[in-house]
Amino acid sequence: MPEPKQATTMESNSKQILFHHPRAIEREGNSGSRVRPRQLVDAFCNLGFEVFEVTGESHHRAERLRLLQSRLKDGETFAFCYAENAPSPYALTDPDHFPRRPTLDHTFFKIVKSLKIPTGLFYRDIYWRFPTFKEEHP
């Protein structure tokens, strides 16, 4: 697979998107939860979007959120936000599961909502919502 085309200059504010994931985006992966985020970032880049990632451990997401807030103050806009969840609460997604920044992701989504940026969340592990799961796991 060819390397994704990374946007180096802003072609248009409407071509910018936000990508939120409480884990690092890995180049290599052996499961859907590691492969899917990278493939999506690559796909958005190949479609011509500049992808602003708010990803990784909480300290990295906090840095990215500060940069995002600065860019928003400068008038930048985003077409939409794509988010991935994790099997544990966002606040516990650092490797040691210690909640260093328990309100970080709430703050991110609150900002996104206040700016009316359309948001889609890939909600993984929803199998428990289907009748077959209830039948197999009473």
N, CA, C and O atoms as a MOPAC input file, in Angstrom:
PM7 MOZYME 1SCF
protein

 N      0.85100 1    -1.18900 1     0.00000 1
 C      0.00000 1     0.00000 1     0.00000 1
 C      0.88700 1     1.23900 1     0.00000 1
 O      1.80800 1     1.32100 1     0.81200 1
 N      0.64400 1     2.19700 1    -0.87400 1
 C      1.48200 1     3.39500 1    -0.92300 1
 C      1.28400 1     4.23900 1     0.32200 1
 O      0.22500 1     4.19800 1     0.94900 1
 N      2.30500 1     5.00300 1     0.67800 1
 C      2.20500 1     5.90500 1     1.81200 1
 C      1.13300 1     6.94900 1     1.53900 1
 O      0.98600 1     7.39600 1     0.40100 1
 N      0.37800 1     7.34600 1     2.56600 1
 C     -0.68500 1     8.33300 1     2.34600 1
 C     -0.11500 1     9.69900 1     1.99600 1
 O      0.98100 1    10.06700 1     2.41900 1
 N     -0.87700 1    10.42500 1     1.22600 1
 C     -0.51700 1    11.78900 1     0.87300 1
 C     -0.81900 1    12.68000 1     2.07300 1
 O     -1.98000 1    12.80900 1     2.46100 1
 N      0.18000 1    13.28300 1     2.65600 1
 C     -0.00800 1    14.17800 1     3.78800 1
 C     -0.18400 1    15.60000 1     3.25300 1
 O      0.59300 1    16.05600 1     2.41500 1
 N     -1.19200 1    16.27900 1     3.73400 1
 C     -1.40600 1    17.66100 1     3.32200 1
 C     -0.32900 1    18.52500 1     3.98200 1
 O     -0.16000 1    18.48300 1     5.20100 1
 N      0.39200 1    19.30000 1     3.18800 1
 C      1.44600 1    20.14000 1     3.72800 1
 C      0.99800 1    21.58400 1     3.87600 1
 O      1.55600 1    22.33100 1     4.68000 1
 N      0.01500 1    21.97200 1     3.12400 1
 C     -0.54000 1    23.31000 1     3.24900 1
 C     -2.05000 1    23.18600 1     3.29500 1
 O     -2.63700 1    22.23400 1     2.78100 1
 N     -2.65200 1    24.16500 1     3.91700 1
 C     -4.10500 1    24.14400 1     3.97500 1
 C     -4.67500 1    24.54200 1     2.63000 1
 O     -4.51000 1    25.67700 1     2.18400 1
 N     -5.34400 1    23.60300 1     1.99000 1
 C     -5.99400 1    23.91100 1     0.72200 1
 C     -7.28800 1    24.68300 1     0.98600 1
 O     -7.64500 1    25.59900 1     0.24500 1
 N     -7.96600 1    24.30000 1     2.03300 1
 C     -9.24400 1    24.90900 1     2.38100 1
 C     -9.58500 1    24.46500 1     3.78500 1
 O     -9.33800 1    23.31500 1     4.14700 1
 N    -10.14600 1    25.35100 1     4.58000 1
 C    -10.53000 1    24.97200 1     5.93500 1
 C    -11.50500 1    23.81400 1     5.93800 1
 O    -11.48900 1    22.99900 1     6.86100 1
 N    -12.35300 1    23.72200 1     4.92700 1
 C    -13.32700 1    22.64300 1     4.88600 1
 C    -12.65900 1    21.30100 1     4.61900 1
 O    -13.30300 1    20.25800 1     4.73000 1
 N    -11.38500 1    21.31400 1     4.27200 1
 C    -10.66100 1    20.06500 1     4.03200 1
 C     -9.87900 1    19.62300 1     5.27400 1
 O     -9.06300 1    18.70400 1     5.19300 1
 N    -10.11400 1    20.25200 1     6.39100 1
 C     -9.47500 1    19.84600 1     7.64100 1
 C    -10.46000 1    19.04100 1     8.47000 1
 O    -11.64100 1    19.37800 1     8.55300 1
 N     -9.96600 1    17.97500 1     9.08100 1
 C    -10.80900 1    17.19300 1     9.97500 1
 C    -10.05300 1    16.91500 1    11.26500 1
 O     -8.82500 1    16.99300 1    11.32200 1
 N    -10.81500 1    16.59300 1    12.28800 1
 C    -10.25500 1    16.16500 1    13.57200 1
 C    -10.34600 1    14.65100 1    13.66200 1
 O    -11.32200 1    14.05100 1    13.21000 1
 N     -9.33000 1    14.03900 1    14.24400 1
 C     -9.32400 1    12.59300 1    14.44700 1
 C     -8.94500 1    12.35300 1    15.90100 1
 O     -7.81400 1    12.62200 1    16.30600 1
 N     -9.88900 1    11.85000 1    16.68100 1
 C     -9.66700 1    11.61000 1    18.11000 1
 C     -9.58500 1    10.11600 1    18.38100 1
 O    -10.42700 1     9.33800 1    17.93200 1
 N     -8.55300 1     9.73100 1    19.12400 1
 C     -8.40400 1     8.33600 1    19.53700 1
 C     -7.57800 1     8.33200 1    20.81900 1
 O     -6.52000 1     8.96000 1    20.86100 1
 N     -8.03200 1     7.64300 1    21.86400 1
 C     -7.31700 1     7.67900 1    23.14700 1
 C     -6.07200 1     6.79300 1    23.18900 1
 O     -5.51000 1     6.55700 1    24.25900 1
 N     -5.65700 1     6.31800 1    22.05900 1
 C     -4.43500 1     5.51500 1    21.97500 1
 C     -3.59200 1     6.05700 1    20.81800 1
 O     -4.08200 1     6.80100 1    19.96800 1
 N     -2.34500 1     5.67600 1    20.80600 1
 C     -1.45800 1     6.08900 1    19.71500 1
 C     -1.88400 1     5.40600 1    18.42400 1
 O     -2.33700 1     4.26100 1    18.43700 1
 N     -1.73800 1     6.11400 1    17.31400 1
 C     -1.99900 1     5.53400 1    16.00800 1
 C     -0.71400 1     4.81400 1    15.59600 1
 O      0.33000 1     5.44200 1    15.42300 1
 N     -0.80000 1     3.50800 1    15.44400 1
 C      0.38100 1     2.70300 1    15.14300 1
 C      0.48500 1     2.42300 1    13.65100 1
 O     -0.52300 1     2.20200 1    12.97900 1
 N      1.69000 1     2.43300 1    13.14800 1
 C      1.91800 1     2.10400 1    11.73800 1
 C      1.68000 1     0.61600 1    11.50800 1
 O      1.09700 1     0.23800 1    10.49200 1
 N      2.11800 1    -0.22800 1    12.42600 1
 C      1.93300 1    -1.67500 1    12.31700 1
 C      0.89700 1    -2.10300 1    13.36200 1
 O      0.80000 1    -1.50000 1    14.43100 1
 N      0.15100 1    -3.11100 1    13.05400 1
 C     -0.83200 1    -3.61300 1    14.00700 1
 C     -1.29300 1    -4.98500 1    13.60000 1
 O     -1.19600 1    -5.37300 1    12.43600 1
 N     -1.79700 1    -5.71600 1    14.57100 1
 C     -2.23600 1    -7.07800 1    14.27200 1
 C     -3.67400 1    -7.33400 1    14.69400 1
 O     -4.12200 1    -8.48000 1    14.70400 1
 N     -4.40000 1    -6.27700 1    15.04300 1
 C     -5.80900 1    -6.44100 1    15.39000 1
 C     -6.58500 1    -5.25300 1    14.82300 1
 O     -6.00600 1    -4.21700 1    14.49600 1
 N     -7.88600 1    -5.42000 1    14.71400 1
 C     -8.72300 1    -4.36300 1    14.14500 1
 C     -8.58600 1    -3.04200 1    14.85800 1
 O     -8.59200 1    -1.99000 1    14.21800 1
 N     -8.46200 1    -3.07300 1    16.18100 1
 C     -8.37800 1    -1.83300 1    16.94400 1
 C     -7.05300 1    -1.11200 1    16.72800 1
 O     -6.93100 1     0.06400 1    17.06800 1
 N     -6.05900 1    -1.79900 1    16.16900 1
 C     -4.77900 1    -1.16100 1    15.85000 1
 C     -4.66600 1    -0.84900 1    14.36300 1
 O     -4.01000 1     0.11900 1    13.97700 1
 N     -5.29500 1    -1.65300 1    13.54100 1
 C     -5.21300 1    -1.47000 1    12.09200 1
 C     -6.18700 1    -0.38600 1    11.61400 1
 O     -5.81400 1     0.48600 1    10.82900 1
 N     -7.43000 1    -0.44600 1    12.08900 1
 C     -8.48500 1     0.45200 1    11.59900 1
 C     -8.12600 1     1.93500 1    11.75600 1
 O     -8.28400 1     2.68200 1    10.79100 1
 N     -7.65100 1     2.40200 1    12.91900 1
 C     -7.35400 1     3.83700 1    13.03100 1
 C     -6.30300 1     4.31900 1    12.02000 1
 O     -6.46000 1     5.38500 1    11.42500 1
 N     -5.24300 1     3.54000 1    11.82700 1
 C     -4.21800 1     3.95000 1    10.85900 1
 C     -4.79200 1     3.96600 1     9.44900 1
 O     -4.54200 1     4.90200 1     8.68900 1
 N     -5.55500 1     2.94400 1     9.09400 1
 C     -6.13900 1     2.90800 1     7.75100 1
 C     -7.09700 1     4.06900 1     7.53000 1
 O     -7.17800 1     4.59900 1     6.42200 1
 N     -7.81900 1     4.46700 1     8.55900 1
 C     -8.73600 1     5.59800 1     8.41600 1
 C     -7.98000 1     6.90400 1     8.24800 1
 O     -8.34300 1     7.72200 1     7.40200 1
 N     -6.93300 1     7.11600 1     9.04200 1
 C     -6.12800 1     8.32700 1     8.87600 1
 C     -5.56200 1     8.36400 1     7.45700 1
 O     -5.61800 1     9.39500 1     6.78700 1
 N     -5.01800 1     7.23500 1     7.00400 1
 C     -4.47900 1     7.15700 1     5.64700 1
 C     -5.55600 1     7.46400 1     4.60400 1
 O     -5.31300 1     8.20500 1     3.65100 1
 N     -6.73600 1     6.89400 1     4.79100 1
 C     -7.82700 1     7.10300 1     3.82600 1
 C     -8.24900 1     8.57100 1     3.78700 1
 O     -8.45800 1     9.12400 1     2.70700 1
 N     -8.37700 1     9.20200 1     4.94800 1
 C     -8.75200 1    10.62400 1     4.97300 1
 C     -7.68200 1    11.46600 1     4.26700 1
 O     -8.01200 1    12.38000 1     3.51200 1
 N     -6.40900 1    11.16100 1     4.50900 1
 C     -5.32800 1    11.88900 1     3.82200 1
 C     -5.39500 1    11.67600 1     2.31900 1
 O     -5.24300 1    12.62200 1     1.54600 1
 N     -5.62200 1    10.44400 1     1.90800 1
 C     -5.70200 1    10.14100 1     0.47600 1
 C     -6.89800 1    10.80900 1    -0.19000 1
 O     -6.89000 1    11.03700 1    -1.40000 1
 N     -7.92700 1    11.12600 1     0.59600 1
 C     -9.08200 1    11.85200 1     0.06300 1
 C     -8.83100 1    13.36300 1     0.02000 1
 O     -9.68900 1    14.12600 1    -0.42300 1
 N     -7.66200 1    13.78600 1     0.47800 1
 C     -7.31100 1    15.19600 1     0.41700 1
 C     -7.53700 1    15.97400 1     1.69400 1
 O     -7.38300 1    17.19600 1     1.70400 1
 N     -7.89800 1    15.29900 1     2.77200 1
 C     -8.10600 1    15.98600 1     4.04000 1
 C     -6.79100 1    16.17600 1     4.77900 1
 O     -5.90600 1    15.32200 1     4.73200 1
 N     -6.67800 1    17.30100 1     5.45600 1
 C     -5.60200 1    17.49100 1     6.42700 1
 C     -6.15500 1    16.96000 1     7.74200 1
 O     -7.17000 1    17.45700 1     8.23200 1
 N     -5.50800 1    15.96800 1     8.31100 1
 C     -5.99400 1    15.31100 1     9.52400 1
 C     -5.26100 1    15.86000 1    10.73000 1
 O     -4.04300 1    15.72300 1    10.84600 1
 N     -6.00700 1    16.48100 1    11.62300 1
 C     -5.44600 1    16.96200 1    12.88400 1
 C     -5.74900 1    15.89300 1    13.93100 1
 O     -6.90000 1    15.70000 1    14.32200 1
 N     -4.70200 1    15.20300 1    14.37700 1
 C     -4.89200 1    14.11200 1    15.33000 1
 C     -4.84700 1    14.60000 1    16.77000 1
 O     -3.97000 1    15.37300 1    17.15600 1
 N     -5.80100 1    14.13500 1    17.54900 1
 C     -5.78600 1    14.26900 1    19.00200 1
 C     -5.78800 1    12.82700 1    19.49500 1
 O     -6.83000 1    12.25300 1    19.81000 1
 N     -4.57900 1    12.26100 1    19.55100 1
 C     -4.42300 1    10.83200 1    19.78300 1
 C     -3.28200 1    10.57400 1    20.75400 1
 O     -2.50700 1    11.47400 1    21.08100 1
 N     -3.19300 1     9.32900 1    21.20900 1
 C     -2.08000 1     8.91400 1    22.05400 1
 C     -2.41800 1     8.95000 1    23.53200 1
 O     -3.58100 1     9.04500 1    23.92600 1
 N     -1.36700 1     8.87100 1    24.33900 1
 C     -1.54900 1     8.92500 1    25.78900 1
 C     -2.06500 1    10.30000 1    26.19600 1
 O     -2.00100 1    11.24800 1    25.41300 1
 N     -2.57400 1    10.40800 1    27.41100 1
 C     -3.24500 1    11.63900 1    27.83500 1
 C     -2.34200 1    12.86800 1    27.74300 1
 O     -2.82400 1    13.94300 1    27.38500 1
 N     -1.06400 1    12.74700 1    28.05000 1
 C     -0.18700 1    13.92700 1    27.97000 1
 C     -0.07000 1    14.41200 1    26.52200 1
 O      0.00400 1    15.61700 1    26.28000 1
 N     -0.05300 1    13.49300 1    25.56700 1
 C      0.02400 1    13.88200 1    24.16100 1
 C     -1.29800 1    14.47800 1    23.69200 1
 O     -1.30500 1    15.46800 1    22.96100 1
 N     -2.41500 1    13.88400 1    24.10400 1
 C     -3.72600 1    14.44600 1    23.73400 1
 C     -3.89300 1    15.84100 1    24.32300 1
 O     -4.48600 1    16.71300 1    23.68800 1
 N     -3.37500 1    16.06400 1    25.53400 1
 C     -3.46100 1    17.39500 1    26.16200 1
 C     -2.66500 1    18.41800 1    25.35600 1
 O     -3.12600 1    19.54300 1    25.16000 1
 N     -1.47100 1    18.03800 1    24.88600 1
 C     -0.67400 1    18.93600 1    24.04200 1
 C     -1.42300 1    19.26100 1    22.75100 1
 O     -1.47400 1    20.41600 1    22.32700 1
 N     -1.99300 1    18.24900 1    22.14200 1
 C     -2.72300 1    18.44700 1    20.88000 1
 C     -3.96200 1    19.31100 1    21.09800 1
 O     -4.30500 1    20.13000 1    20.24600 1
 N     -4.63400 1    19.13200 1    22.23800 1
 C     -5.80800 1    19.95100 1    22.53400 1
 C     -5.41200 1    21.41300 1    22.70000 1
 O     -6.12300 1    22.29800 1    22.22500 1
 N     -4.29600 1    21.68000 1    23.36100 1
 C     -3.82800 1    23.06900 1    23.49700 1
 C     -3.53700 1    23.67200 1    22.12100 1
 O     -3.90700 1    24.81400 1    21.85000 1
 N     -2.87600 1    22.90700 1    21.25900 1
 C     -2.59700 1    23.39400 1    19.90700 1
 C     -3.89100 1    23.61700 1    19.13400 1
 O     -4.02700 1    24.61300 1    18.42300 1
 N     -4.82900 1    22.70800 1    19.26700 1
 C     -6.12000 1    22.85100 1    18.59700 1
 C     -6.82400 1    24.12400 1    19.05900 1
 O     -7.34800 1    24.87600 1    18.23800 1
 N     -6.83800 1    24.36700 1    20.36200 1
 C     -7.49100 1    25.56700 1    20.88200 1
 C     -6.85400 1    26.82700 1    20.30600 1
 O     -7.55200 1    27.79000 1    19.98900 1
 N     -5.53400 1    26.82100 1    20.17200 1
 C     -4.83800 1    27.96300 1    19.58400 1
 C     -5.25200 1    28.15100 1    18.12400 1
 O     -5.50200 1    29.27300 1    17.68500 1
 N     -5.32100 1    27.05800 1    17.38300 1
 C     -5.70200 1    27.14400 1    15.97500 1
 C     -7.15400 1    27.60400 1    15.82900 1
 O     -7.47800 1    28.36900 1    14.92100 1
 N     -8.01600 1    27.14000 1    16.71600 1
 C     -9.41800 1    27.57200 1    16.66900 1
 C     -9.53200 1    29.06600 1    16.95400 1
 O    -10.33200 1    29.75900 1    16.32600 1
 N     -8.73500 1    29.56500 1    17.89800 1
 C     -8.73600 1    31.00400 1    18.19100 1
 C     -8.28000 1    31.81800 1    16.99400 1
 O     -8.69900 1    32.96100 1    16.81200 1
 N     -7.41300 1    31.21900 1    16.17300 1
 C     -6.94500 1    31.89300 1    14.95900 1
 C     -7.95100 1    31.79100 1    13.81900 1
 O     -7.69200 1    32.28000 1    12.71900 1
 N     -9.09900 1    31.16000 1    14.07100 1
 C    -10.17000 1    31.11200 1    13.08700 1
 C    -10.23000 1    29.87000 1    12.22300 1
 O    -11.04700 1    29.80500 1    11.30500 1
 N     -9.39200 1    28.88600 1    12.48900 1
 C     -9.45000 1    27.67000 1    11.68200 1
 C    -10.75100 1    26.91700 1    11.95900 1
 O    -11.29500 1    26.96300 1    13.06200 1
 N    -11.22700 1    26.23300 1    10.93700 1
 C    -12.44600 1    25.44300 1    11.05600 1
 C    -12.16800 1    24.01400 1    10.58600 1
 O    -11.17800 1    23.74400 1     9.90500 1
 N    -13.06000 1    23.12000 1    10.96300 1
 C    -12.91000 1    21.71300 1    10.62200 1
 C    -14.23100 1    21.20000 1    10.07100 1
 O    -15.30700 1    21.54300 1    10.56000 1
 N    -14.12100 1    20.37000 1     9.04100 1
 C    -15.31100 1    19.84600 1     8.37600 1
 C    -16.06600 1    18.87700 1     9.26900 1
 O    -17.29600 1    18.90100 1     9.31300 1
 N    -15.33700 1    18.02200 1     9.98300 1
 C    -15.96500 1    17.06600 1    10.89100 1
 C    -14.92300 1    16.46100 1    11.80700 1
 O    -13.72200 1    16.67500 1    11.64200 1
 N    -15.40700 1    15.70200 1    12.77500 1
 C    -14.55100 1    15.00100 1    13.71900 1
 C    -14.89100 1    13.51400 1    13.66100 1
 O    -16.05400 1    13.12400 1    13.77000 1
 N    -13.86400 1    12.69800 1    13.48800 1
 C    -14.03000 1    11.24500 1    13.56500 1
 C    -13.36500 1    10.80400 1    14.85800 1
 O    -12.24900 1    11.22500 1    15.16400 1
 N    -14.05000 1     9.95800 1    15.61700 1
 C    -13.50600 1     9.49700 1    16.88800 1
 C    -13.58700 1     7.98000 1    17.00300 1
 O    -14.50000 1     7.33800 1    16.48300 1
 N    -12.61500 1     7.44300 1    17.69000 1
 C    -12.56800 1     6.01600 1    18.03200 1
 C    -12.67300 1     5.94600 1    19.55100 1
 O    -12.11800 1     6.78900 1    20.25600 1
 N    -13.37500 1     4.95400 1    20.04600 1
 C    -13.38700 1     4.79200 1    21.49000 1
 C    -12.43400 1     3.67100 1    21.86600 1
 O    -11.71400 1     3.14400 1    21.01800 1
 N    -12.43400 1     3.31700 1    23.12200 1
 C    -11.59600 1     2.23200 1    23.63600 1
 C    -12.48000 1     1.37800 1    24.54100 1
 O    -13.56000 1     1.81500 1    24.93800 1
 N    -12.03800 1     0.17800 1    24.86600 1
 C    -12.87600 1    -0.66100 1    25.72400 1
 C    -12.95300 1    -0.17000 1    27.17700 1
 O    -13.79900 1    -0.62800 1    27.94500 1
 N    -12.07600 1     0.75400 1    27.54300 1
 C    -12.12600 1     1.32000 1    28.89100 1
 C    -12.47300 1     2.80500 1    28.78800 1
 O    -12.37700 1     3.38300 1    27.70600 1
 N    -12.87300 1     3.42800 1    29.89000 1
 C    -13.16900 1     4.86900 1    29.84500 1
 C    -11.94900 1     5.66800 1    29.38000 1
 O    -10.81200 1     5.30200 1    29.67500 1
 N    -12.19300 1     6.75600 1    28.65300 1
 C    -11.10200 1     7.57700 1    28.14100 1
 C    -10.08200 1     7.92500 1    29.21700 1
 O     -8.87800 1     7.87500 1    28.96600 1
 N    -10.54300 1     8.27300 1    30.39800 1
 C     -9.64200 1     8.70700 1    31.46900 1
 C     -8.68300 1     7.60600 1    31.91100 1
 O     -7.66600 1     7.89600 1    32.54100 1
 N     -8.98500 1     6.36200 1    31.59500 1
 C     -8.15500 1     5.24100 1    32.05300 1
 C     -7.36200 1     4.58500 1    30.92200 1
 O     -6.92000 1     3.44500 1    31.06400 1
 N     -7.17600 1     5.28000 1    29.81200 1
 C     -6.54100 1     4.64800 1    28.65500 1
 C     -5.01900 1     4.74400 1    28.62900 1
 O     -4.39100 1     4.14400 1    27.75600 1
 N     -4.40700 1     5.47600 1    29.55200 1
 C     -2.94900 1     5.44100 1    29.62000 1
 C     -2.51400 1     4.03100 1    30.01500 1
 O     -3.28800 1     3.30400 1    30.63800 1
 N     -1.28700 1     3.62900 1    29.66500 1
 C     -0.85600 1     2.24900 1    29.92400 1
 C     -1.01700 1     1.77300 1    31.36700 1
 O     -1.29300 1     0.59600 1    31.60100 1
 N     -0.84700 1     2.67500 1    32.33700 1
 C     -0.99600 1     2.25800 1    33.73500 1
 C     -2.41900 1     2.45900 1    34.26700 1
 O     -2.70100 1     2.16700 1    35.42900 1
 N     -3.30500 1     2.95700 1    33.41200 1
 C     -4.73000 1     3.15700 1    33.72900 1
 C     -4.95700 1     4.15400 1    34.86900 1
 O     -6.01000 1     4.13200 1    35.50600 1
 N     -3.98600 1     5.01900 1    35.13000 1
 C     -4.14600 1     6.05500 1    36.14900 1
 C     -4.77500 1     7.28500 1    35.50400 1
 O     -4.27800 1     7.76200 1    34.48400 1
 N     -5.85700 1     7.80600 1    36.07600 1
 C     -6.56600 1     8.93800 1    35.44800 1
 C     -5.88400 1    10.28800 1    35.69900 1
 O     -6.33000 1    11.06300 1    36.54500 1
 N     -4.81600 1    10.56100 1    34.96900 1
 C     -4.06300 1    11.80600 1    35.15000 1
 C     -4.84400 1    13.03900 1    34.69500 1
 O     -4.72900 1    14.10600 1    35.29800 1
 N     -5.62500 1    12.89700 1    33.65100 1
 C     -6.39000 1    14.01900 1    33.09000 1
 C     -7.83600 1    13.55500 1    32.86200 1
 O     -8.25600 1    13.35500 1    31.72200 1
 N     -8.58000 1    13.38800 1    33.93600 1
 C     -9.90900 1    12.75800 1    33.81000 1
 C    -10.92000 1    13.54500 1    32.99000 1
 O    -11.89600 1    12.96400 1    32.51500 1
 N    -10.72200 1    14.84500 1    32.80800 1
 C    -11.70500 1    15.64300 1    32.04800 1
 C    -11.21700 1    16.03600 1    30.65600 1
 O    -11.91300 1    16.74900 1    29.93400 1
 N    -10.04000 1    15.58200 1    30.28100 1
 C     -9.42500 1    15.98400 1    29.01800 1
 C    -10.31600 1    15.70900 1    27.81000 1
 O    -10.59400 1    16.61400 1    27.02300 1
 N    -10.75500 1    14.48400 1    27.66300 1
 C    -11.53400 1    14.12700 1    26.47600 1
 C    -12.92700 1    14.74800 1    26.51200 1
 O    -13.48400 1    15.09500 1    25.47000 1
 N    -13.48400 1    14.88500 1    27.70400 1
 C    -14.76900 1    15.57600 1    27.83700 1
 C    -14.61600 1    17.01200 1    27.34000 1
 O    -15.47800 1    17.52700 1    26.62800 1
 N    -13.50800 1    17.65300 1    27.72400 1
 C    -13.25700 1    19.02300 1    27.27400 1
 C    -13.14600 1    19.08700 1    25.75700 1
 O    -13.71200 1    19.98100 1    25.12800 1
 N    -12.41900 1    18.14400 1    25.16800 1
 C    -12.28500 1    18.10000 1    23.70600 1
 C    -13.65600 1    18.01800 1    23.04900 1
 O    -13.96800 1    18.81700 1    22.16500 1
 N    -14.47700 1    17.06100 1    23.47000 1
 C    -15.78700 1    16.88100 1    22.83200 1
 C    -16.72400 1    18.05100 1    23.12400 1
 O    -17.58500 1    18.37200 1    22.30500 1
 N    -16.56500 1    18.68300 1    24.26900 1
 C    -17.37500 1    19.85800 1    24.58800 1
 C    -17.04900 1    21.00900 1    23.62600 1
 O    -17.94600 1    21.71000 1    23.15700 1
 N    -15.76600 1    21.18900 1    23.34100 1
 C    -15.34600 1    22.21800 1    22.38200 1
 C    -15.88600 1    21.90000 1    20.99600 1
 O    -16.43700 1    22.77100 1    20.32200 1
 N    -15.72800 1    20.65400 1    20.57400 1
 C    -16.21000 1    20.23800 1    19.25600 1
 C    -17.71700 1    20.47600 1    19.14200 1
 O    -18.19900 1    20.99100 1    18.13400 1
 N    -18.44400 1    20.09900 1    20.17700 1
 C    -19.90200 1    20.29700 1    20.15500 1
 C    -20.25600 1    21.78100 1    20.13000 1
 O    -21.15800 1    22.18900 1    19.39800 1
 N    -19.55000 1    22.59300 1    20.92700 1
 C    -19.87200 1    24.02500 1    20.98300 1
 C    -19.66100 1    24.70200 1    19.63100 1
 O    -20.32000 1    25.69300 1    19.31600 1
 N    -18.73900 1    24.16200 1    18.83700 1
 C    -18.47700 1    24.71600 1    17.50800 1
 C    -19.33400 1    24.07300 1    16.43000 1
 O    -19.20500 1    24.38800 1    15.24700 1
 N    -20.21200 1    23.16700 1    16.85000 1
 C    -21.12600 1    22.47100 1    15.93700 1
 C    -20.37700 1    21.71400 1    14.83200 1
 O    -20.81500 1    21.66500 1    13.68300 1
 N    -19.24600 1    21.13100 1    15.21000 1
 C    -18.48800 1    20.30800 1    14.27100 1
 C    -19.14000 1    18.92900 1    14.26300 1
 O    -19.18700 1    18.27400 1    15.30400 1
 N    -19.64000 1    18.47400 1    13.12700 1
 C    -20.26400 1    17.14500 1    13.07800 1
 C    -19.27000 1    16.08200 1    13.53900 1
 O    -18.09700 1    16.10400 1    13.16800 1
 N    -19.76300 1    15.15400 1    14.35300 1
 C    -18.88600 1    14.14300 1    14.93700 1
 C    -19.45700 1    12.75800 1    14.72700 1
 O    -20.65400 1    12.52900 1    14.89800 1
 N    -18.58600 1    11.84100 1    14.35400 1
 C    -18.94400 1    10.43200 1    14.24100 1
 C    -18.02700 1     9.63100 1    15.13900 1
 O    -16.81500 1     9.84800 1    15.15200 1
 N    -18.59500 1     8.71300 1    15.88500 1
 C    -17.82000 1     7.87100 1    16.79400 1
 C    -17.96000 1     6.42100 1    16.36600 1
 O    -19.06900 1     5.89600 1    16.27300 1
 N    -16.82000 1     5.77300 1    16.10500 1
 C    -16.85300 1     4.34800 1    15.82800 1
 C    -16.96900 1     3.66300 1    17.17700 1
 O    -16.03700 1     3.68000 1    17.98100 1
 N    -18.11800 1     3.06300 1    17.41000 1
 C    -18.39600 1     2.45500 1    18.70700 1
 C    -18.12400 1     0.96700 1    18.61100 1
 O    -18.98000 1     0.19300 1    18.18300 1
 N    -16.93600 1     0.57700 1    19.00900 1
 C    -16.52500 1    -0.82000 1    18.90500 1
 C    -17.13200 1    -1.65300 1    20.02500 1
 O    -17.61800 1    -1.11900 1    21.02200 1
 N    -17.09600 1    -2.94400 1    19.84900 1
 C    -17.54800 1    -3.89300 1    20.86700 1
 C    -19.00000 1    -3.69500 1    21.26700 1
 O    -19.34300 1    -3.79300 1    22.44500 1
 N    -19.84500 1    -3.41900 1    20.29700 1
 C    -21.25700 1    -3.20900 1    20.59500 1
 C    -22.05300 1    -4.50900 1    20.50800 1
 O    -23.28300 1    -4.49700 1    20.56200 1
 N    -21.34600 1    -5.62200 1    20.37300 1
 C    -22.00700 1    -6.92200 1    20.22100 1
 C    -23.00700 1    -7.21500 1    21.34000 1
 O    -23.96100 1    -7.96400 1    21.12800 1
 N    -22.80700 1    -6.64100 1    22.52100 1
 C    -23.70500 1    -6.88000 1    23.64900 1
 C    -25.10700 1    -6.32900 1    23.40300 1
 O    -26.03700 1    -6.66400 1    24.13700 1
 N    -25.27000 1    -5.49100 1    22.38300 1
 C    -26.58100 1    -4.91700 1    22.08500 1
 C    -27.46800 1    -5.83300 1    21.24200 1
 O    -28.63800 1    -5.52100 1    21.02300 1
 N    -26.93000 1    -6.95300 1    20.76900 1
 C    -27.67000 1    -7.81200 1    19.86100 1
 C    -28.23500 1    -9.02800 1    20.59600 1
 O    -27.59900 1    -9.55900 1    21.50700 1
 N    -29.42200 1    -9.46100 1    20.20200 1
 C    -30.09000 1   -10.57500 1    20.88200 1
 C    -29.24500 1   -11.84600 1    20.96000 1
 O    -29.32100 1   -12.57200 1    21.95100 1
 N    -28.44700 1   -12.12400 1    19.93900 1
 C    -27.65300 1   -13.35900 1    19.98000 1
 C    -26.65600 1   -13.34700 1    21.13900 1
 O    -26.36100 1   -14.39900 1    21.70500 1
 N    -26.13700 1   -12.18100 1    21.49700 1
 C    -25.20500 1   -12.09800 1    22.62200 1
 C    -25.94500 1   -12.45500 1    23.91600 1
 O    -25.42500 1   -13.19100 1    24.75600 1
 N    -27.14800 1   -11.93200 1    24.06400 1
 C    -27.93900 1   -12.20700 1    25.28400 1
 C    -28.27500 1   -13.68700 1    25.37800 1
 O    -28.30600 1   -14.25900 1    26.46700 1
 N    -28.52400 1   -14.29400 1    24.24200 1
 C    -28.83700 1   -15.73700 1    24.23400 1
 C    -27.62200 1   -16.57200 1    24.61200 1
 O    -27.74500 1   -17.57500 1    25.31400 1
 N    -26.45600 1   -16.15800 1    24.14800 1
 C    -25.22800 1   -16.91200 1    24.41400 1
 C    -24.62500 1   -16.60100 1    25.77400 1
 O    -23.85200 1   -17.40000 1    26.30200 1
 N    -24.96900 1   -15.44500 1    26.35400 1
 C    -24.41900 1   -15.00900 1    27.64000 1
 C    -25.54100 1   -14.56700 1    28.56700 1
 O    -25.68600 1   -13.37500 1    28.83900 1
 N    -26.33800 1   -15.51700 1    29.05600 1
 C    -27.50300 1   -15.12300 1    29.88900 1
 C    -27.12000 1   -14.48700 1    31.21000 1
 O    -27.99500 1   -14.11500 1    31.99200 1

